Amino acid sequence: MTIRRIAEEARLSGAVVGGGLVWLAGQVADDATADAEGQTADILRQIDALLAEAGTDKRALMSVTVVLADIRDAPAMNRAWDAWLDPGHKPARMTIEAPLVDPAWKVEITGVALAPR
């Protein structure tokens, strides 16, 4: 089996392609000063780029987990999500509240997509 790692950093890869799937690492905003809606939009842009590099796109997302530092940010996160989402290709999604590594981060998103054949 071939495994391809995308956007490798010191401790992780931004995405890993293998076994017919694209596994996304938890993505956080490049601009931690943005509000939850802005951070979400930034993260979704990063997800688009990682999926494109893997040879696929958001329509292939099967499952997404959204972590909010404060669950009260759910409406703001959902505004960015709804603007980005392809309504004909909604993934399964879970949203939870949990502390994030950097207190400035309001949102972290991970997911799994089908890889191109």
C-alpha positions, 0 to 999 in steps of 0.5 A: 500500500502506498501512503502519501503525506501532504503538508508535512510539519515537524510533528504531523502531516496536514493530510495523509492519503492511503487506503482509498481515503484522505485523512485530514489533521486538525486544521486551525486558523492561520489568523487566530485574531479572527472571530469564530466565523472568520477562523472557520472560513480560514480553516475551510479554505485550508481544507479545500487546498489540502483536498485539492493537493490530494486530488479531490475536493469537499464533495468527497468528504465523508465525515467531519469533526468540528471542535469549538473552544466555546460552543456558543460560537456554533452559530458563527461557525455554522454561518461560514460552514453553510456558505462553504458547504455544497448542499448536494454533498453534505458529510456526516458531521459532529460538533463538540466543545473542548479546550484547544491548544492555543487559547486564541484558537476558537475552532479546529476541524478534521475530517476524512474524504474519499481519495481519487482512484 
